[in-house]
Amino acid sequence: MGKLRPGNTVWLASGHTGRLWFFHNLLLLLWTLLNCVLGNSAQGPSEWTSWGSWSGCSSSCGRGVSVRSRRCIRLLGQEPCWGNTHEYRLCQFPDCPPGAVAFRDLQCALYNGHPVLGMQKTYQWVPFYGAPNQCDLNCLAEGHAFYHSFGRVLDGTTCSPGAQELCVAGHCLSVGCDGLLGSGAREDHCGRCGGTNDSCFFVQRVFRDAGAFTGYWNVTLIPAGARHIRVAHQSHNHLALMGSDGHYVLNGNWAVSRPGTYQAVGTHIVYTRDARPEETLHVAGPTSHDLLLQVLLQEPNPGIKFEFWLPRELYGPFQAQVQALGWPLRQPQPREVVHFPTLSTILTRTQTLAPDPCLPCPDTRGRAHRLLHYCSSDFVFQARVLGRHRQNQETRYEVRVQLVYKNQSPLRVREYVWALGHCPCPLLSPHREYLLAVQRLVSPDGTQDRLLLPHAGYARPWSPAEDSRVRLAARRCPF
């Protein structure tokens, strides 16, 4: 064997001594590896057991809580488990019967007739809500000016009268959308618990159509399934909502509704109006049926802001329906309009009249267009056009009413139907029969009462097929 000298490499001789040296290094390597494995295992994370089953509810009526638990399996040297050992969820039963003793009152009453504070004197106890911690059992001695804290209230006790939060382990917790207390889970604008608003679209626009006469004007269709609807404007005009059955929810039939909360389309509609003047609509949703948002114009429209959230799968049909109704997806810029003294000063809604020859009318075919005008009109009837007369910036048709499908007041056999401009759309031909959906317009002073055929409204040549379609619209009328 070679000699070992400082600074030199050690050389091993062959034979038995070399084999011993090899096995010595192999054992040293194995021991090092085993020590590393054991050391890393001892310092690794601990593990939770599976959740146990949920306990019974803390209350037999009204709201309460149930609890489940788990244990942390932790070896020596391991890090603690992350998370909670207990989980609480809301349990809901029918409301407690009238006259039932409240849960907190019952807990205070347990100490009635028992000495406290080291004295033999006893008291009758009732809940006291003026103490700092709402989840302590603070009870006031009846007839005396002091209260006593008997520790924590039982889990499932409401934090205060009428509150939605519940006490759990001495803490006042709100219920998350997942049903768990204290989870902090919230619904996003799409209605998904814990979502990130990626399953719906946000519709936000400003309706700036100035209008041409006093009366109801369509603003937008709000489809079923819409959430977090907000509408606001500042003017003396009034917002109106029409339901899926063709009846108004708010401000319909020329009558202004009181501010307040209205129940409709499966949700609450909060309607406010103040003296500024400002008018707002707030609807949490989701709506169960379509709504038609309108405005009852009494003065030029300064702009109506509206917004809502719509599920992705409903946005495409909503766009198609709005386009079919002839409403722009982007509202036009505001235009200067004149005042509204009488109906004789009517101007066209969107632009000055086109010179002769008349331009083609927009395509208004389709079920959506028929349904919109049927449900939002005051009268739908079959009539024969007897004559047509142009008067200033209006066209007057004399018609003979033959069959009435919908009416809000009696119609005469012969009526006058007015349309905007001397090139109205649609243009009715004399001596032909049509199905017409018209609106009734009354001037503010009551001196004029007219039937108006809206621009690009519903006026179809009568046929047995169109008769069947309009009867079907009368039954289905989605907005």
Secondary structure as UniProt FT lines:
FT   TURN            6..7
FT   HELIX           16..42
FT   STRAND          47..48
FT   STRAND          63..69
FT   STRAND          72..73
FT   TURN            76..77
FT   STRAND          86..92
FT   TURN            98..99
FT   HELIX           103..109
FT   TURN            110..113
FT   TURN            117..118
FT   STRAND          125..127
FT   TURN            134..135
FT   STRAND          136..141
FT   TURN            142..143
FT   STRAND          147..152
FT   TURN            155..156
FT   TURN            161..162
FT   STRAND          166..168
FT   TURN            169..170
FT   STRAND          171..173
FT   TURN            177..178
FT   STRAND          180..181
FT   TURN            189..190
FT   STRAND          200..207
FT   STRAND          215..222
FT   TURN            224..225
FT   STRAND          227..233
FT   STRAND          238..242
FT   TURN            244..245
FT   STRAND          248..250
FT   TURN            253..254
FT   STRAND          260..264
FT   TURN            265..266
FT   STRAND          267..274
FT   TURN            275..277
FT   STRAND          278..283
FT   STRAND          291..297
FT   STRAND          304..311
FT   HELIX           312..324
FT   TURN            325..326
FT   HELIX           343..345
FT   HELIX           367..376
FT   STRAND          379..391
FT   TURN            392..393
FT   STRAND          394..407
FT   STRAND          414..420
FT   TURN            430..431
FT   STRAND          433..442
FT   TURN            444..445
FT   STRAND          449..453
FT   TURN            455..456
FT   STRAND          459..461
FT   HELIX           464..476
//
